[in-house]
């Protein structure tokens, strides 16, 4: 039965894989925090010292002094230190932010606003990505296995009565609608409220993130003038992983849904049904089935 196959797949392979995946992200978060947080603190203190020297020594700013200060700002930015605010700004390498960074590494989003600055952190990042990126692909592929097993009955869709066909179409439509609301509509509303963005900017960030483009022009949890909850960026990382998993589940349903809609449209144009529930196509060849199981 599809339900039995779904539960067996979830309990047999996907759940252990999920636990290993989460543990791998936690491991990466811990190591990145250990390697990078102290260096970030030193860079932050150095930048604040340079700002104080600038304010004390340059009452009349000349071109050379301006270029020197701009260079300090650029170096601080490359190391992940926000030039705004002061040394009390939230760390980019606390555990929650490190977990967020680990998630962007394995999903290949790579916003570009933060990177390891220590040699040990860079070396670890290379090997962490070499294992984490294939691990992420395997995890997303296996996550789709359960749904495909649960929906294997759709391959026999043409042999079912029209009422069952309509119910299956409604179920698929409802699933896609709820998933869209929970993944692509509600989170941008939250990000817009917390970050002070418009909904369009929040939706833009969500799309750029889940498509793994990751420009880095919008990144959550980076405004030094806002006080975020400690787990804010960790929750954002979880949303990214869930969103990518949802996309891996629903993308195979797109061709299926379009195929079913076209057949129902043909039926609504006057094609009848045979007694056993198979649609009559008036001599037209029967549409080819689209297999959805791996």
N, C-alpha and C positions, 0 to 999 in steps of 0.2 A: 504494500500500500504506500502511496506517496507520503503520508504522514509518518509511517514507520521508517521509511527511507530517510526522511528529513531528520527525525530524532536520532537515528543511528549514525547519520553523517555528522550531526552536531556533537553527539556524545563521543563518537569514536575518534574523530580526527580534528574537527574544527575547534572544539573547546580546549584541548591541550595546546593546539597551535596558537589560540588566542592568548592563553596564559603565558606561553613562551614569548609571544610577541610583546605583551605588556611588560614582562620581566626584562626583555632586551631594551625597551625604551627607558625603563627605570634605571637600568645599569648605565646606559648612556648619559642620562640626566645626572646621575651621581658623579660619574667620572668627569664630565664637562664642568660641573660645578667645582669639583676639587681642583682641576687644572687651571681654570680660567678666572675664578672669582677673585683671587688675591691679586693677580695681574691687573684686573679691571680696577680694583680698589686703588692700586698704585697709580694707574693712569688717571683716574679721577682726581686723586689728590694733587698730582702733578699739574693737571689742567687748572684746578682751582688756584694753585700757587701762581701759575702764569697769569691768570686773570688779575690776581691781586697786584702783582708786579706791574702789570699793564696800567691799572688804575692809579698806582702810586707814582709811576715814573713818566707817564706820557700825558701830561695835561694838554700839550699841543701836539696833536698827532701828525707825523710826517709819513711819507710814502713808504719808507723802509720799515718803520715801526708797524705800519698797517700790514705789510706783506708778512712780516715775522709773526704777527698775531694770527693772521689768517692761516698760516702754515701750522701753528699750534692747534687751531680749531680743526683743521683737516685731519691731522694726526689723531686727535682725540676722537673724531667721528669714525675713522677707520677702525679704531680699537673698541668701538661700541659705546663710547662715552658721549652722552647727549650734552652739547655745549650749553643748553639752557639750564636754568636752575642752579643748584649748588651741590655740594658733596653728599647731601642727604637724599639725592635722587634714588629711586628704587634700583637695585642691582639688576643688571642684565644676566647675571649668572647665579641668581638664587635657584633653588631647586625647581620651582615652578617654571621659571624662564628657561632653565636648562632642559627641562622636559619638553617645552615648546620647541626649543632649538633642535633637540634630538628628533622630534617628529618631523620638522622641516627637512632634516637630513635624509631620513629613510624614505620620505615621500618625494624627494627631489624637488621640493618647492623652492627652497633657497632664496629667501627674500633679498638677501644681499646687504641688509642693514646690520648684521651681526656675524662675526666669524671668529674662530679661535685666534688669539694673538700670540700665544706662547708656542714654542716649537713642539713641546710635548703634546699640547692640545691639537695642533695641526696634524701631527703624526697619528694620534688616536682617531681623529676625525676621518682620516683616509681609510684606516682599517675598519672603523665602525661603519662607514658608508659601504665599503666593499661587501660586508656581511648583511647590513641592514637593508639595503635596496633590494637585493634578491629576496630577502626574507619578507619584505613588504609585498612584493609581487606574489609570492607563494601564498601569503596570508589572504590577500584579496581574491585570488583565484579560488582558494578552497572555501572562502566564505560564500561565493556564488554557487557552489556545488549543492548546498542544502536547498536553496530556493529552486534551482533547476530540477532537483529530484522531486520537490513538492509540486511543481507545475508540469511534471511530465505528462499528466493527463491531457494537457492542452494539445498534444500531438494527435489525439483522437477527437479533436474539437469538431471536425466536419461530420463525424458519425453521430453526433449528439443532437437531440431535438433543439428547435430554435429557441425555446425558452431557456434551456441550459446555456446555449451560446450567449444569449443576452445577459444572463446572470454572471457568466465568466467575464464578459466584457465590462460589466459594471464593477466587478471585483477588481479587475486590473486597473480600471480608471480610478477607483477609490484609493487603491494602493499607491498609485503614482501621484495622486493629488495630495494625500496626507504626507507622503515622503517629501514632496516639493515644499509643502508648508513648513515641515519640521527641519528641513536641511537648508533650503534656499530662501525662505521668506522670514521665518521667525528669527533665526540667528542674525541676519542683517539688521533687523529691528533692534535687537539687543545691542549689537555693536554700535549702531547709530546713536542709541541713547547713552551708552557708556562713554564713547569716544567723542561725542559732540559732532558726529558726521550727519549728513543728510541720508535718507534711505537709499538714494541712488548711489552714494559713495559706499554705504555699507554693502549693498548688493554687488557693486563693482568689486569690492574687496573679497566677498564670498566667491564670486565667479573666478577671479584671478587666482585665488588660493586653491579652490577645488579642481581647477583645470591644471594645476601645478605650474602655471606660468610664473607667478611669484615676482612681480616687478619690484616690490619693496617700497613703492610710493605710499601705500597704506599698510600699516602693521599695527596690530592691537597691542595695547599695554606699553606704549613707548612715550606717552605724553608726561613730562615731569611735573606738570601742573595739576595732574589728577592723582587721586589716591585710589588705587585699585585694590581689590581684595587679593589676598595672598595666592589664591588658586585660580585667579582669572586667566592667566596665560596657559595654565595646565588644562583648564576647561576648554579653552580655545583649541588646544592641541587635540583633545579628545574629539571635539566637533570635527576637526579636519579628518581624523581617522575614520570616524563614523560616516562623514560625508563621502569620502572616497570609497568606503565599503558599499554605501548605498548606490553610488553611481555604478560600481562593478556589478551590483545586483540588477539594476533596472535597465542598463544599456542593452542587454540581450532581449529585453521585453519590447523594445521599440519596434523592430521589424515585425514581431508577432502581433503587436497591437494594430499596426497599420494594415497588416494582412487581414486580420479579423474584421476591422472596420470596413475594408473594401468589400468583403464578402457579405457583411450585413447590409451594406448599401445596395449591392446587387439584388439581395433578397427583397429589400424594400421597393425595388423598381419593378417587381412583379414576378420574380421567379418563385415557383412553388416549392413544397417540400414533399419528399416521398413519405410513405407511411412509416418507414423505419427512421425517419428524422434526417435523411441525407438530402441536401438541397438538390433540386432539379435545375440544371443549367441550360435546358433547352438545346441540347446537342453540343454545347460548348464543352471543351475538355475541362475536367475537374482540376481546380487549382492545386498545384503541388504543395504538399505539406512542408512546413518549415520546422525542422527538428530543433529543439532548444536544449536537449540534454547533451552533456559532453560525451 
